[in-house]
Amino acid sequence: MKKLIIFNLLIIFLISATSCKKKEVKEPDRMDWWREARFGLFIHWGLYSIPAGEWKGRTDHAEWIRESAQIPLEQYDEFVSQFNPVNFNADEWVAMAKNAGMKYIVITSKHHDGFCLFDSKETDFDVMSTPFKRDILKELSDACAKQGITLCFYHSIMDWHHPDYLPRRNWETSRPAEGANMDSYVSHMKKQLKELLTNYGKIGVIWFDGEWEDTWTHDRGKDLYNYLRKLSPDLIINNRVDKGRSGMAGLTKDSTYFGDFGTPEQEIPLTGLPGVDWESCMTVNDHWGYNKNDQNWKSSEDLVHKLIDIASKGGNFLLNVGPTSEGVIPQASVDRLKDMGDWMKENGEAIYETQVSPFEKLDWGRCTQKEDGKNTVLYLHVFDWPNDGKLVIPGLQNKVVEAYALKDKSKAELDVEKTDDKTITVDVNNVDQSKYATVIVLEIKGKPVVKK
């Protein structure tokens, strides 16, 4: 009897130990792939590419041209018969993104003008009513699946075309609001979103916009978020589904609002935001949609530095291109994405799956990091090369295991010195510098301890 009791106690102990061990295993998070990706392509494309930013002498329009030029609905609808992007090639677009080092693509399924780039059973105001008559999103879905890129959709809550969307534009005197029903519009939008989540394979993100008008409320945002998560439990949804965004800074005011990540627009937060998921969306020039007169291109160096800066603060970089009405991505955008891809082929390890820098400020560049067992790998992104060839890492208290240049496949050891105040200096005199930014790898014991 005593042996039986001891045996049973042993079994209970083993079961308990196994159960505890299982609890220690981190469950996969639907956000994991997105947090690891760090770099994605934004595509703003639609009927607005036809006027290419120009209307009645003004040349500063883009995807907002129907509003900014106050084009009557009947006149704007004429673009449908002109949209015929015969040079569109989904495989080439996806390959371009992949070669740039991007892991996902977010494309406008529908912008504020209401025109859909997909075959929607809920409207005739879509690509199937154009001379092109090809489902652009289906072709992109197939290309992304072949090339291992995650497809995501931008979808505007605001809709200047649907008869039930409110409010009307102040200048639309020929479109009275009488009879319009916002609840009916929301039902229509949900049906379109169901099409997008049903007919185009696994979708990574629904990226909302246009939520700021008074007709969209917190309750509507909460309802839409829950509706989509029920349709697709692994779906990621940005914070513009709800009303909690703080302007262009893009971060949600507090936890009462729905949305999985913040959306800074055309800017990068000044400091890291531990525990907060966010993504900076930005244009390569000054416009989201195609504007033929906009030649104010950011340099490749600037874009690489922005990518590094964002990753060092724990964010993602969503970089935009605006294709022409023929389906061509401007060569200036293509060139810059190629330059970024060349840098990423050599240095992507220092961007993907990295975490926030442990340093508040580094005068010569930025830092990203990864855990490596009990150690930490610091990636030191050097923008401004030290004149004396001595790279100073201020305040780092940890013991250095090894140091080498990331591009050096032989991992030749670099000399490391530690001064009395424990500031670390790496001798980089013999390092072959990279274009835009050179990455020095510093493996240290334990988690980083930085003396302020």
N, C-alpha and C positions, 0 to 999 in steps of 0.2 A: 504493500500500500504506500509505504514511504517512498519507494523507488518510483511508483506511478505519479505521485504528487510532484517529485523533483523533475520527472520527465515532462509533465504538463507545464510546470513553471518554466522549464527550459524552452519549450515550444512557444509559450506566450512571449518570452523574452526575445526570441528570434523573430517572431512576427512583428513585435513592437519595434525592434531595431530596424527591420526591413522597411516598415512603414515610415519611420523617421527619416531613413535614408532617402526614400522616394520624395518626401516633402522638401528635401534640400535641393532637388533637381529643379532648375528654373524652367517654368513652363514657357513655351514659345509665345511671344507677344506678336499680335498682328502688325505692330509698328516696327518690328525688328528690321525687316528688309529695307524699309524706308530710312530708318536711322543709319543703317550701314551704307546706303547708296550715296548719300551726300551730294550728288550732282545729277540734275535732270534737264531736259529740254522742254521749253514752253513754245507752243506754236499758236499764234493768233492768225486765223485765216477765215475768210468769208467773202460775202458780196462786196464789202468795203475795199477789197483789194482792186476792184475794177477802176474806180476813180483815182486810186493810188495816192490819196491824200490831197487832191486838188479839186476845188469847186468854186466857180465864179471868181477866179483871180486869187483866191486864198490857197495857200499851199501847206498849211500846217494841220490838216485833218488826218485822221487815220480810222481806226475801228469805231470811233464815235461820230463819224461824219454825218450820219442821218440827224443826230441831235445838234452837233456843232454847226452844221450848215443849214439846219432846219429844212430838210428835204421832205416834202409831202410823201405820204405812204405810197400813193399811186406811182409817183415818179421813182421812188426807191425800188419799188417792185419790178421796174423795168430791167434792173440789173440781173434778175433771174435768167432772162433770155440771153444774157451776154456772158454768163459764167460758164467757161469751157476750158478748164485747166489741162489741156492736152499733154503738157509736159510733166504732169504729176507722176512721180514714181515712188511708191511707198517703200520699196526695198532700198532705194537710194537714200531716202530720208532717214530711215531707221539705221542704215549702215553709217551714215554721217554722224548720227547721235552716238552710236556705239563706239565709233573710232575716236570721238571726242572724249570718251571716258564716261559718258552719261549712262545711267542705269535705268532711267524711266523717261517717258514722254507724256506730257500733258497737252492735249490739243482741244481747241474750242469746238465742242460738239454743237454749241449754240451760244452766240454772243448776244449782247443787249438788243441787237436788231431783230432777233427772233429767227434768223435763217439757220437751218440745220444742215450740217455736213454729212448727215446720215439718212438712211431710208427710214423715215418715220411714218407709221400708220396714223399718227395723230395730227398730221398737217401736210398740206401740199407745198408749204413754204420750205422746201428742202432741196437737196442736191439732185434728187430724182426728177425734179421739175425743170432742171437746167438742160442745156444741150449735152452736157457731160454724161448725165444719167448713170453715174457709177457711185457706189457707196464708198466714199473716201475712208470712213472709219473702219469698214470691214476690211479694206485692203491694208490699212495700217495695222489692224488687229492680226491679220495673217502674217505680215512682215515682222511684227514684234515677236510673235510666237516662234517664228523660224530663227530669229536672231537673239533670243533670250533677253529682250527688253520688256519692261513692264509698261503696259498701256494704261493711261489715266485720262479722264475727261474733265475739261473746264465746262461748266454749265451755268449760264446766267439765270439768276432768279428773276431779274428785271427783264421785261419783254416789250419792246416798242411796237410789236406787230400784232400780237394776239388781242382779239377784241375784248377779252375779259380782264386783261391786266390793267391795274390801276396803280398810280394815277396817270392820267394823260399828260403829255408835254403841254406846257402853258401856251405854246405857239401853235398847237394843233387845233385850230378853230374848226376845221372841217371834220373832226373826229369827236363827236360828243361822247360823254361818259355814260349817258343814260343807258340803262340795261346791262352795263358791264357788271360782272360778278366775280370778285376775286377768289371766292371759294371754288368756282368752276375752273378758273385758271390754275389754281393749285392742283386740282384733280388732273387737269391736262398735263401739267409739269411732272407729276408723279408717274403718269403713264409713260411719258417720254423717258424718264429716268429708268423705269423698269425695262424699257426696250434696250437702253444702253447697258444695263447690267445683265441682260438675258441673251442678247444676240451677238456679243462681241468678245466672247471668251472671258477669262478672269480679269477683272478691272481692279487696279491697285488703289486709285484715289478718285473720288469725285471732288473737284475743285470748284467751289461755288464763288459767285461774285454778284454784285448788284443788289445786296441785301439792305442797303442803307435807307431806302424809301420807307415812309411811314406805314405803308400797307403791309410790309413784312414785319412780323412781330416775333418776340422771343418764343411764344407758344407755337407759332408756325414753324420756327426753326427747330424747336425740340421735337415736334411731331415729324418733320421731314427727316431729321437725323435718325430717329428711332425706326421710321418706315424703311429707310435704306439699309440700316444695319440688320433689320429682320430679313430683308431680301438677300443681303450678302454680309454675313457676320464678320468676315475678315476685312471688309472695306474700310479704308481710311477716308475721313471727311474733314475738310479744312474748317476753320472757325468762322468763315463767312456764311456758313449755313444758318448762323444765329446772329444776334444783334450786339455781341459782346466785343467786337473789334475796336481797338483804340486808334482810329484813323489810319494813316499810311504807315504808322509804326507797327500796326498789324497784330499786336499781341492782345489776347483776351483779358478783359478787365478782372474777372474773378471766376471761380469754379462753378458758379451758378449757370454759366453759359455753356452751350454745347459746341463741339468741334475738337478735333484731335491735335491740331497744330496751328500755331500763329503764322501770319502771312505778311511780314514787313514788305512793303512795295517800294522799289527803287532806293532802298536804304538798308544798311546793316546796323544792327544794334551795337552801341558803343562798347558794351561789356558782355561777357558770357552770361548765359542764363541757365544755370544748373537746374536740371529737373524739368525744364520747359522745352517742348518740341516746337521748332519753328523753321521756316523756310523763307529766304529772301528771294523774291521774284524781281527780275531786272531785265531791261532791254539792252540790246547790243548797241543801238543808237538811241534816238530820242522817242521813238514811237513803238507801240506794240504791233499794230497792223502795218501793212506795207505803205510806205510813203516814198515815192520816187525821188523827192527832193531832199530827203533827209540823209545827208552824208556825214553826220556828226558821230562817227564810229568810235567806240571805246577801243583802246589798243589791246592787243593780245596780252601784253604784260599786265595791264590794269585788270583784265578779266581773270588771269591766273592768280593775281594777288587777291582779288575779291573772293575767289573760290577758297583760297587758303585761309583768309581772314574769317570767312564764314565757318569753315570747318573747325578752326581753332576756337570758335565760340560755341560749338556744338550744334550748328545749324546746317541746313541744306541750301544749295544754290540752284535756283530754277531760272535758267537763262533763256531768253525769248528770241525767236526769229519770226519775221513776218513775210511769208511767201507772196509772190506776185499772183495776179489773176491767171497767169499761164501755168501756175504750179511750180515755179522756180524759186528756190531760196536764194536771196541776193548773194553774189559772190563774196562780198565783204564779210558777210556772216559765215559763209562756208570757210573762208580763209582763216578766220579767227577760231572757229571750232577745230579746224585741223591743227592750228598751233597749240591750242589747249590739249588736244589729244596727244600730240607729240610729247608734251610735258608730262601728261598723265601716264603714258606708257612707261616712262622712266620712274615716276614718283607717285603713282596712284596708291601704293601701299601706305603712304603718309596722309592720305585723304580718306579712303574707304575704311569704315568700321572704327573710326577714331573718336576720341572723346575730347572734352573741353581742355584747353591749356591750363596747367597749374600756375602759370605766371600772369600777373595782372598786366604787365607791360614788358615788351622786349624792344629795345631801340632799333635793333637790326632786322626784325622780322616777326615771325609768329611761331607757335609751337602747337603740335597736336600730340596725342598720346594714345597708347594701347596697353592693356594689361598683358603680361606674358608670364603666366604662372604666378610665382611670388614676386616677380620683378615687373618693371614698367619700361616700356620703350618710348622714349621721347623723340619726336621728329622735329628737328629745328630747321624751320624754313627761313633761309637767309636771303633777304631782299637786298640789303646794303652790306656788301662785303667789307670786312674790317681791313683797314689800310695796312696794319701790321701783321695781318694773317692770324690774329689771336681772337677767337670767338669767345666772348665773355657771357657766361650764363649766371646771372646774379641770384644770390640767395639760395641756391640749390644745396641742400644738406646731405643728400644721399651719396652713398658710395657708387662710383661708376664701374660697371662691369666691362663695357667696351664702347668704343666710339669709332665710327667709320662713315664715309660718304655713301648715301643710299644708292647712287648710280654706279658705285664701284662694286662690281660683282665679286671681286676677290675679298672684299671687306677688309682691306688693309687698315690696320690699327692706326688711329690718330693719337698723338700724345695728349694727355690730359693732366692738368695741374690743378691743385686745390690750394688756395691761399689761406692765410690765417683766419679770415672771416668766412672761410669755407665757400667763397665764390669759386666757381669752376671755370677754367679756361681751356679751350680746345685749340690745338695748333692745326690750322687749316691751310697752311702755306702750300702744301703739296696737293691740295684738292683741285681737281678739274671742275671748274664752275659750270653750272647749267644755265641755260637761257631762262630769264625771268626770275627763277628762285632755285637755289641750291639747297638740298636737304641733307643735313647731318644727323645721323642716328646716334642716340645716346641711350644705352641700356643701363638702367640703374637698379640698385637693390631696393625692393619694397615699393610702396606707393610714394609718390613725390612729396617731399617736405621742403617747402620754400620759405625761407626767412624773409619777412617783409622789410 
